[in-house]
């Protein structure tokens, strides 16, 4: 196991460099970031040259990337064009989005897996058909439509929640935004769990456990569900980074000042340091989540061993 972890960590190095290089190049070709720093008027050549030198934009792109790569290993993700260090923006944005992601993952695990188990065990019955139709509707409706409807009905018309999340963004305030963020992934988790349960229900080890006279609850939880969770865990693990990076729409609707909000502001204002810094952290989260998912396979299925 230890050798496998070390090997995976070493494999992360070229992946991290390649991903950050691609992001750095793509962000820097979006447009001229200096153009938006002088307001509606165009910057005069002297001011533009001074700003480029101040933010290091007068250097070749490859040199900018090497400088950035060297700085992030010391914890320096650069300075936003408003003069605020990117690390300060991260310190305020990431805790909010992490709480939002925790709420979303909670709904995916509790509701998604529960519905998947119920429908998988009752495949072809009315409850199975109803849940399949419901998940198909959820997948078909865009997230921004779901979010706006939830905000309009629950927040404006019925008054059950605040239409906008406060600056504290407590877990209680993030329940509805978290459910909106998790809605599509929840539907996929339900369908994936249902399919896996329905396939494994016909396996030999399940029939053997039933033939031994084990209680149905024990057969379902300890034998059937445990082996059926491997594809579900894979999806949820990769979905953690996707939820954090894809929360732009949800955070905009509910006025949540998290990672999605900062990314949106950085893209609109062409603030390359902010965008690259935040996406770099998201790349690290993706890689760590994938590693943890691979290690969790051995816990779910004892037959899996890493040399």
C-alpha positions as a LaTeX table, in Angstrom:
\begin{tabular}{lrrr}
\hline
Residue & $x$ (\AA) & $y$ (\AA) & $z$ (\AA) \\
\hline
Unk1 & 0.00 & 0.00 & 0.00 \\
Unk2 & 2.79 & 2.41 & 0.93 \\
Unk3 & 4.59 & 1.88 & $-2.37$ \\
Unk4 & 1.37 & 2.42 & $-4.28$ \\
Unk5 & 0.72 & 5.72 & $-2.49$ \\
Unk6 & 4.25 & 6.94 & $-3.19$ \\
Unk7 & 3.93 & 5.93 & $-6.84$ \\
Unk8 & 0.63 & 7.77 & $-7.15$ \\
Unk9 & 2.05 & 10.89 & $-5.50$ \\
Unk10 & 4.94 & 10.88 & $-7.96$ \\
Unk11 & 2.49 & 10.50 & $-10.84$ \\
Unk12 & 0.67 & 13.58 & $-9.60$ \\
Unk13 & 3.68 & 15.81 & $-10.30$ \\
Unk14 & 3.54 & 15.74 & $-14.15$ \\
Unk15 & $-0.26$ & 15.82 & $-14.02$ \\
Unk16 & $-0.18$ & 18.92 & $-11.81$ \\
Unk17 & 2.40 & 20.66 & $-14.00$ \\
Unk18 & 0.53 & 19.82 & $-17.20$ \\
Unk19 & $-2.85$ & 20.89 & $-15.83$ \\
Unk20 & $-1.61$ & 24.17 & $-14.37$ \\
Unk21 & 0.35 & 24.96 & $-17.55$ \\
Unk22 & $-2.74$ & 24.42 & $-19.69$ \\
Unk23 & $-4.86$ & 26.57 & $-17.38$ \\
Unk24 & $-2.19$ & 29.28 & $-17.23$ \\
Unk25 & $-1.97$ & 29.47 & $-21.03$ \\
Unk26 & $-5.74$ & 29.44 & $-21.54$ \\
Unk27 & $-6.36$ & 32.17 & $-18.97$ \\
Unk28 & $-3.62$ & 34.40 & $-20.34$ \\
Unk29 & $-4.96$ & 34.24 & $-23.91$ \\
Unk30 & $-8.48$ & 35.30 & $-22.86$ \\
Unk31 & $-7.60$ & 38.92 & $-23.49$ \\
Unk32 & $-5.54$ & 41.80 & $-22.21$ \\
Unk33 & $-6.01$ & 41.96 & $-18.42$ \\
Unk34 & $-4.57$ & 45.47 & $-18.29$ \\
Unk35 & $-7.35$ & 46.82 & $-20.51$ \\
Unk36 & $-9.91$ & 46.64 & $-17.70$ \\
Unk37 & $-7.79$ & 48.33 & $-15.03$ \\
Unk38 & $-8.27$ & 51.87 & $-16.34$ \\
Unk39 & $-12.06$ & 51.84 & $-16.35$ \\
Unk40 & $-13.95$ & 52.54 & $-19.52$ \\
Unk41 & $-11.09$ & 54.50 & $-21.01$ \\
Unk42 & $-8.11$ & 52.86 & $-22.62$ \\
Unk43 & $-4.90$ & 52.91 & $-20.59$ \\
Unk44 & $-2.26$ & 55.24 & $-21.94$ \\
Unk45 & 0.95 & 53.47 & $-23.06$ \\
Unk46 & 3.00 & 54.64 & $-20.06$ \\
Unk47 & 0.44 & 53.48 & $-17.50$ \\
Unk48 & $-0.09$ & 50.18 & $-19.32$ \\
Unk49 & 3.66 & 49.54 & $-19.40$ \\
Unk50 & 3.95 & 50.33 & $-15.69$ \\
Unk51 & 1.09 & 47.98 & $-14.81$ \\
Unk52 & 2.55 & 45.19 & $-16.95$ \\
Unk53 & 5.89 & 45.53 & $-15.22$ \\
Unk54 & 4.23 & 45.61 & $-11.78$ \\
Unk55 & 2.31 & 42.38 & $-12.35$ \\
Unk56 & 5.07 & 40.71 & $-14.38$ \\
Unk57 & 3.03 & 40.67 & $-17.58$ \\
Unk58 & 5.84 & 42.17 & $-19.62$ \\
Unk59 & 7.79 & 38.91 & $-19.48$ \\
Unk60 & 7.40 & 35.96 & $-21.90$ \\
Unk61 & 4.57 & 33.59 & $-21.06$ \\
Unk62 & 6.87 & 30.67 & $-20.25$ \\
Unk63 & 8.83 & 32.85 & $-17.83$ \\
Unk64 & 5.61 & 34.02 & $-16.18$ \\
Unk65 & 4.58 & 30.40 & $-15.68$ \\
Unk66 & 7.93 & 29.35 & $-14.20$ \\
Unk67 & 7.80 & 32.31 & $-11.83$ \\
Unk68 & 4.25 & 31.42 & $-10.81$ \\
Unk69 & 5.15 & 27.74 & $-10.35$ \\
Unk70 & 8.08 & 28.67 & $-8.14$ \\
Unk71 & 6.00 & 31.07 & $-6.06$ \\
Unk72 & 3.14 & 28.64 & $-5.31$ \\
Unk73 & 5.53 & 26.24 & $-3.60$ \\
Unk74 & 6.22 & 29.03 & $-1.10$ \\
Unk75 & 2.52 & 29.71 & $-0.64$ \\
Unk76 & 2.49 & 32.82 & $-2.86$ \\
Unk77 & $-0.34$ & 32.68 & $-5.41$ \\
Unk78 & 0.20 & 36.24 & $-6.56$ \\
Unk79 & $-1.73$ & 39.45 & $-6.07$ \\
Unk80 & $-5.08$ & 40.34 & $-7.55$ \\
Unk81 & $-5.33$ & 43.48 & $-9.63$ \\
Unk82 & $-7.04$ & 45.26 & $-6.73$ \\
Unk83 & $-3.91$ & 44.79 & $-4.65$ \\
Unk84 & $-5.32$ & 42.02 & $-2.42$ \\
Unk85 & $-3.26$ & 38.82 & $-2.14$ \\
Unk86 & $-4.95$ & 35.82 & $-3.75$ \\
Unk87 & $-4.35$ & 33.80 & $-0.59$ \\
Unk88 & $-6.62$ & 36.21 & 1.32 \\
Unk89 & $-9.37$ & 35.67 & $-1.24$ \\
Unk90 & $-8.89$ & 31.91 & $-0.87$ \\
Unk91 & $-9.06$ & 32.15 & 2.93 \\
Unk92 & $-12.53$ & 33.71 & 2.71 \\
Unk93 & $-13.90$ & 31.81 & $-0.30$ \\
Unk94 & $-12.82$ & 28.20 & 0.20 \\
Unk95 & $-14.36$ & 27.67 & 3.68 \\
Unk96 & $-17.73$ & 28.77 & 2.30 \\
Unk97 & $-17.56$ & 26.51 & $-0.74$ \\
Unk98 & $-16.27$ & 23.61 & 1.36 \\
Unk99 & $-19.34$ & 23.91 & 3.60 \\
Unk100 & $-21.56$ & 24.08 & 0.52 \\
Unk101 & $-19.86$ & 21.01 & $-0.95$ \\
Unk102 & $-20.23$ & 19.07 & 2.32 \\
Unk103 & $-23.97$ & 19.75 & 2.28 \\
Unk104 & $-24.20$ & 18.69 & $-1.38$ \\
Unk105 & $-22.20$ & 15.48 & $-0.82$ \\
Unk106 & $-24.37$ & 14.71 & 2.23 \\
Unk107 & $-27.51$ & 14.86 & 0.08 \\
Unk108 & $-25.85$ & 12.73 & $-2.61$ \\
Unk109 & $-24.90$ & 10.01 & $-0.12$ \\
Unk110 & $-28.04$ & 9.95 & 2.03 \\
Unk111 & $-30.76$ & 10.53 & $-0.57$ \\
Unk112 & $-29.02$ & 9.22 & $-3.68$ \\
Unk113 & $-27.75$ & 5.94 & $-2.26$ \\
Unk114 & $-30.95$ & 5.31 & $-0.29$ \\
Unk115 & $-33.16$ & 5.78 & $-3.35$ \\
Unk116 & $-30.75$ & 3.70 & $-5.41$ \\
Unk117 & $-30.89$ & 0.79 & $-2.97$ \\
Unk118 & $-34.69$ & 0.92 & $-2.76$ \\
Unk119 & $-35.17$ & 1.00 & $-6.53$ \\
Unk120 & $-32.43$ & $-1.58$ & $-7.14$ \\
Unk121 & $-34.11$ & $-4.06$ & $-4.81$ \\
Unk122 & $-37.52$ & $-3.33$ & $-6.36$ \\
Unk123 & $-36.50$ & $-3.15$ & $-9.98$ \\
Unk124 & $-39.46$ & $-3.00$ & $-12.37$ \\
Unk125 & $-41.97$ & $-2.04$ & $-9.68$ \\
Unk126 & $-43.91$ & 1.26 & $-9.55$ \\
Unk127 & $-41.50$ & 2.84 & $-7.05$ \\
Unk128 & $-38.61$ & 2.04 & $-9.40$ \\
Unk129 & $-40.40$ & 3.57 & $-12.38$ \\
Unk130 & $-41.37$ & 6.68 & $-10.41$ \\
Unk131 & $-37.84$ & 7.33 & $-9.15$ \\
Unk132 & $-36.39$ & 6.79 & $-12.63$ \\
Unk133 & $-38.81$ & 9.34 & $-14.10$ \\
Unk134 & $-38.06$ & 11.80 & $-11.29$ \\
Unk135 & $-34.30$ & 11.51 & $-11.73$ \\
Unk136 & $-34.68$ & 11.93 & $-15.49$ \\
Unk137 & $-36.58$ & 15.18 & $-14.93$ \\
Unk138 & $-33.91$ & 16.42 & $-12.50$ \\
Unk139 & $-31.12$ & 15.62 & $-14.95$ \\
Unk140 & $-33.00$ & 17.33 & $-17.80$ \\
Unk141 & $-33.60$ & 20.61 & $-15.93$ \\
Unk142 & $-30.57$ & 22.97 & $-15.89$ \\
Unk143 & $-29.18$ & 23.84 & $-12.46$ \\
Unk144 & $-29.87$ & 27.55 & $-12.87$ \\
Unk145 & $-33.56$ & 26.82 & $-13.48$ \\
Unk146 & $-33.75$ & 24.63 & $-10.36$ \\
Unk147 & $-31.95$ & 27.28 & $-8.32$ \\
Unk148 & $-34.11$ & 30.16 & $-9.51$ \\
Unk149 & $-37.32$ & 28.16 & $-8.88$ \\
Unk150 & $-36.16$ & 27.20 & $-5.38$ \\
Unk151 & $-35.24$ & 30.80 & $-4.62$ \\
Unk152 & $-38.54$ & 32.14 & $-5.99$ \\
Unk153 & $-40.83$ & 29.61 & $-4.32$ \\
Unk154 & $-39.05$ & 28.88 & $-1.03$ \\
Unk155 & $-37.51$ & 32.29 & $-0.51$ \\
Unk156 & $-39.76$ & 34.92 & $-2.10$ \\
Unk157 & $-43.28$ & 33.50 & $-2.21$ \\
Unk158 & $-43.41$ & 31.12 & 0.76 \\
Unk159 & $-40.72$ & 32.76 & 2.91 \\
Unk160 & $-39.28$ & 29.47 & 4.19 \\
Unk161 & $-35.69$ & 30.55 & 3.55 \\
Unk162 & $-33.76$ & 33.75 & 2.92 \\
Unk163 & $-33.48$ & 34.41 & $-0.83$ \\
Unk164 & $-29.81$ & 35.30 & $-0.37$ \\
Unk165 & $-27.26$ & 33.68 & 1.89 \\
Unk166 & $-25.63$ & 35.95 & 4.45 \\
Unk167 & $-21.91$ & 36.58 & 4.61 \\
Unk168 & $-21.57$ & 33.99 & 7.41 \\
Unk169 & $-22.95$ & 31.22 & 5.14 \\
Unk170 & $-23.81$ & 28.82 & 7.95 \\
Unk171 & $-24.74$ & 25.20 & 7.29 \\
Unk172 & $-28.41$ & 26.00 & 7.93 \\
Unk173 & $-28.43$ & 28.65 & 5.21 \\
Unk174 & $-26.67$ & 26.33 & 2.76 \\
Unk175 & $-29.20$ & 23.48 & 2.90 \\
Unk176 & $-31.28$ & 24.63 & $-0.08$ \\
Unk177 & $-28.28$ & 25.86 & $-2.16$ \\
Unk178 & $-26.53$ & 22.57 & $-1.38$ \\
Unk179 & $-29.55$ & 20.58 & $-2.53$ \\
Unk180 & $-29.70$ & 22.63 & $-5.73$ \\
Unk181 & $-25.99$ & 22.13 & $-6.34$ \\
Unk182 & $-26.28$ & 18.38 & $-5.71$ \\
Unk183 & $-29.51$ & 17.85 & $-7.63$ \\
Unk184 & $-28.04$ & 16.54 & $-10.90$ \\
Unk185 & $-25.29$ & 14.53 & $-9.21$ \\
Unk186 & $-27.85$ & 13.13 & $-6.77$ \\
Unk187 & $-29.91$ & 11.84 & $-9.67$ \\
Unk188 & $-26.85$ & 10.18 & $-11.22$ \\
Unk189 & $-25.89$ & 8.60 & $-7.87$ \\
Unk190 & $-29.41$ & 7.20 & $-7.56$ \\
Unk191 & $-29.31$ & 5.67 & $-11.04$ \\
Unk192 & $-25.78$ & 4.36 & $-10.61$ \\
Unk193 & $-26.57$ & 2.76 & $-7.25$ \\
Unk194 & $-29.77$ & 1.25 & $-8.64$ \\
Unk195 & $-27.96$ & $-0.35$ & $-11.57$ \\
Unk196 & $-25.14$ & $-1.68$ & $-9.41$ \\
Unk197 & $-27.53$ & $-3.12$ & $-6.79$ \\
Unk198 & $-29.72$ & $-4.75$ & $-9.45$ \\
Unk199 & $-26.69$ & $-6.40$ & $-11.11$ \\
Unk200 & $-25.02$ & $-7.62$ & $-7.91$ \\
Unk201 & $-28.31$ & $-8.92$ & $-6.49$ \\
Unk202 & $-28.03$ & $-11.84$ & $-8.90$ \\
Unk203 & $-24.42$ & $-12.62$ & $-7.93$ \\
Unk204 & $-23.38$ & $-15.97$ & $-6.45$ \\
Unk205 & $-22.14$ & $-14.50$ & $-3.17$ \\
Unk206 & $-25.54$ & $-12.91$ & $-2.54$ \\
Unk207 & $-27.39$ & $-16.15$ & $-3.26$ \\
Unk208 & $-24.96$ & $-17.99$ & $-0.98$ \\
Unk209 & $-25.54$ & $-15.51$ & 1.85 \\
Unk210 & $-29.31$ & $-15.89$ & 1.46 \\
Unk211 & $-29.01$ & $-19.68$ & 1.36 \\
Unk212 & $-27.10$ & $-19.60$ & 4.66 \\
Unk213 & $-30.15$ & $-18.00$ & 6.23 \\
Unk214 & $-28.56$ & $-14.62$ & 6.95 \\
Unk215 & $-31.03$ & $-11.82$ & 7.72 \\
Unk216 & $-32.08$ & $-9.82$ & 4.66 \\
Unk217 & $-30.85$ & $-6.59$ & 6.22 \\
Unk218 & $-27.37$ & $-8.03$ & 6.79 \\
Unk219 & $-27.20$ & $-9.45$ & 3.27 \\
Unk220 & $-28.18$ & $-6.11$ & 1.79 \\
Unk221 & $-25.91$ & $-3.87$ & 3.84 \\
Unk222 & $-22.84$ & $-6.00$ & 4.44 \\
Unk223 & $-22.65$ & $-8.01$ & 1.23 \\
Unk224 & $-24.73$ & $-6.44$ & $-1.52$ \\
Unk225 & $-24.35$ & $-2.72$ & $-0.77$ \\
Unk226 & $-20.66$ & $-2.86$ & 0.10 \\
Unk227 & $-19.67$ & $-4.37$ & $-3.24$ \\
Unk228 & $-22.12$ & $-2.21$ & $-5.16$ \\
Unk229 & $-20.66$ & 1.05 & $-3.85$ \\
Unk230 & $-17.40$ & 0.91 & $-5.82$ \\
Unk231 & $-18.72$ & 2.74 & $-8.95$ \\
Unk232 & $-20.71$ & 5.08 & $-6.71$ \\
Unk233 & $-17.64$ & 5.99 & $-4.65$ \\
Unk234 & $-15.75$ & 6.65 & $-7.89$ \\
Unk235 & $-18.43$ & 9.06 & $-9.06$ \\
Unk236 & $-18.75$ & 10.87 & $-5.72$ \\
Unk237 & $-14.98$ & 11.17 & $-5.34$ \\
Unk238 & $-14.53$ & 12.82 & $-8.73$ \\
Unk239 & $-17.66$ & 14.89 & $-8.11$ \\
Unk240 & $-16.13$ & 16.66 & $-5.09$ \\
Unk241 & $-13.87$ & 18.82 & $-7.25$ \\
Unk242 & $-16.60$ & 19.23 & $-9.85$ \\
Unk243 & $-19.02$ & 20.55 & $-7.23$ \\
Unk244 & $-16.49$ & 23.04 & $-5.86$ \\
Unk245 & $-15.51$ & 24.30 & $-9.30$ \\
Unk246 & $-19.01$ & 24.10 & $-10.74$ \\
Unk247 & $-20.71$ & 26.06 & $-7.98$ \\
Unk248 & $-20.54$ & 29.29 & $-9.99$ \\
Unk249 & $-24.23$ & 29.20 & $-10.98$ \\
Unk250 & $-25.50$ & 28.22 & $-7.53$ \\
Unk251 & $-23.33$ & 30.77 & $-5.75$ \\
Unk252 & $-24.43$ & 33.51 & $-8.11$ \\
Unk253 & $-28.12$ & 32.73 & $-7.60$ \\
Unk254 & $-27.95$ & 32.66 & $-3.81$ \\
Unk255 & $-25.27$ & 35.38 & $-3.51$ \\
Unk256 & $-22.74$ & 33.06 & $-1.90$ \\
Unk257 & $-19.24$ & 34.53 & $-1.86$ \\
Unk258 & $-17.33$ & 31.33 & $-2.38$ \\
Unk259 & $-14.97$ & 29.87 & $-4.96$ \\
Unk260 & $-17.52$ & 30.10 & $-7.78$ \\
Unk261 & $-18.15$ & 33.77 & $-7.02$ \\
Unk262 & $-14.44$ & 34.59 & $-7.02$ \\
Unk263 & $-13.88$ & 32.66 & $-10.25$ \\
Unk264 & $-16.73$ & 34.51 & $-11.90$ \\
Unk265 & $-15.37$ & 37.88 & $-10.78$ \\
Unk266 & $-11.89$ & 36.92 & $-11.93$ \\
Unk267 & $-13.08$ & 35.83 & $-15.38$ \\
Unk268 & $-15.25$ & 38.91 & $-15.90$ \\
Unk269 & $-12.48$ & 41.27 & $-14.82$ \\
Unk270 & $-9.80$ & 39.19 & $-16.58$ \\
Unk271 & $-7.95$ & 38.87 & $-13.28$ \\
Unk272 & $-5.56$ & 36.11 & $-14.30$ \\
Unk273 & $-3.87$ & 35.74 & $-10.92$ \\
Unk274 & $-7.17$ & 35.05 & $-9.16$ \\
Unk275 & $-8.43$ & 32.56 & $-11.76$ \\
Unk276 & $-5.17$ & 30.62 & $-12.04$ \\
Unk277 & $-4.69$ & 30.53 & $-8.26$ \\
Unk278 & $-8.15$ & 29.20 & $-7.52$ \\
Unk279 & $-8.08$ & 26.64 & $-10.33$ \\
Unk280 & $-4.66$ & 25.43 & $-9.15$ \\
Unk281 & $-6.15$ & 24.56 & $-5.76$ \\
Unk282 & $-9.09$ & 22.84 & $-7.47$ \\
Unk283 & $-6.63$ & 20.72 & $-9.49$ \\
Unk284 & $-4.97$ & 19.62 & $-6.25$ \\
Unk285 & $-8.37$ & 18.76 & $-4.76$ \\
Unk286 & $-9.23$ & 16.67 & $-7.82$ \\
Unk287 & $-5.99$ & 14.70 & $-7.58$ \\
Unk288 & $-6.20$ & 14.11 & $-3.83$ \\
Unk289 & $-9.85$ & 13.03 & $-4.13$ \\
Unk290 & $-8.96$ & 10.53 & $-6.86$ \\
Unk291 & $-6.17$ & 9.10 & $-4.70$ \\
Unk292 & $-8.49$ & 8.71 & $-1.70$ \\
Unk293 & $-11.09$ & 7.01 & $-3.90$ \\
Unk294 & $-8.53$ & 4.48 & $-5.13$ \\
Unk295 & $-7.48$ & 3.72 & $-1.55$ \\
Unk296 & $-11.10$ & 3.33 & $-0.51$ \\
Unk297 & $-11.58$ & 0.56 & $-3.09$ \\
Unk298 & $-9.53$ & $-1.80$ & $-0.90$ \\
Unk299 & $-11.77$ & $-1.02$ & 2.07 \\
Unk300 & $-14.96$ & $-1.76$ & 0.14 \\
Unk301 & $-13.65$ & $-4.86$ & $-1.63$ \\
Unk302 & $-11.06$ & $-6.96$ & 0.27 \\
Unk303 & $-10.11$ & $-8.67$ & $-3.00$ \\
Unk304 & $-8.44$ & $-5.46$ & $-4.17$ \\
Unk305 & $-4.84$ & $-5.19$ & $-3.07$ \\
Unk306 & $-2.24$ & $-2.60$ & $-4.07$ \\
Unk307 & 1.33 & $-3.72$ & $-4.46$ \\
\hline
\end{tabular}
